[in-house]
Amino acid sequence: MALYDLHRSSALPLSTRASSAFVRLVERVIERRNARRTYEALSHLSEHELRDIGLLPGDLARWR
């Protein structure tokens, strides 16, 4: 008698994989929204103000 079933799949159920994918999608949407808001706020600053906080105008591309 076998102690375990060789035919049993160790993969996660479809519902678990689907919910995990949905959570990752929501997280990416939130990250993108936060990046866009950061870019919008920083793009209104002058070059002098950006330098005061340790950024250069070219650094804004990171949040775009």
C-alpha positions as CSV (number, residue, x, y, z in Angstrom):
1,M,0.0,0.0,0.0
2,A,1.4,3.4,-1.0
3,L,1.7,6.1,1.6
4,Y,0.9,8.8,-1.0
5,D,-0.9,9.1,-4.2
6,L,1.4,9.6,-7.2
7,H,-1.4,10.9,-9.3
8,R,-2.4,13.7,-7.0
9,S,-1.4,17.1,-8.3
10,S,0.5,19.4,-6.0
11,A,-0.6,22.4,-8.0
12,L,-2.8,25.0,-6.4
13,P,-6.5,25.0,-7.3
14,L,-7.6,27.2,-10.1
15,S,-9.6,29.4,-7.7
16,T,-6.5,30.1,-5.6
17,R,-4.4,30.9,-8.7
18,A,-7.1,33.2,-10.0
19,S,-7.5,35.1,-6.8
20,S,-3.7,35.5,-6.5
21,A,-3.6,36.8,-10.1
22,F,-6.3,39.3,-9.3
23,V,-4.5,40.5,-6.1
24,R,-1.3,41.0,-8.2
25,L,-3.3,42.9,-10.8
26,V,-4.8,45.2,-8.2
27,E,-1.4,45.8,-6.6
28,R,0.0,46.8,-10.0
29,V,-2.9,49.2,-10.6
30,I,-2.3,50.8,-7.2
31,E,1.4,51.1,-7.8
32,R,0.9,52.7,-11.2
33,R,-1.6,55.2,-9.8
34,N,0.8,56.1,-7.0
35,A,3.6,56.6,-9.5
36,R,1.4,58.8,-11.7
37,R,0.4,60.9,-8.7
38,T,4.0,61.3,-7.6
39,Y,5.1,62.3,-11.1
40,E,2.2,64.9,-11.3
41,A,3.2,66.4,-8.0
42,L,6.9,66.5,-8.8
43,S,6.4,67.9,-12.3
44,H,4.9,71.1,-10.8
45,L,8.1,71.8,-8.9
46,S,10.8,74.1,-10.2
47,E,14.3,72.9,-10.9
48,H,15.5,74.6,-7.7
49,E,12.8,72.9,-5.6
50,L,13.7,69.5,-7.1
51,R,17.3,70.1,-6.3
52,D,16.3,71.0,-2.7
53,I,14.9,67.5,-2.3
54,G,17.8,65.8,-4.0
55,L,16.3,65.3,-7.5
56,L,17.2,66.5,-10.9
57,P,14.6,67.3,-13.6
58,G,15.7,64.2,-15.5
59,D,14.9,62.0,-12.5
60,L,11.2,62.5,-13.0
61,A,11.3,59.9,-15.8
62,R,11.5,57.3,-13.1
63,W,7.9,57.9,-12.0
64,R,6.5,58.3,-15.5
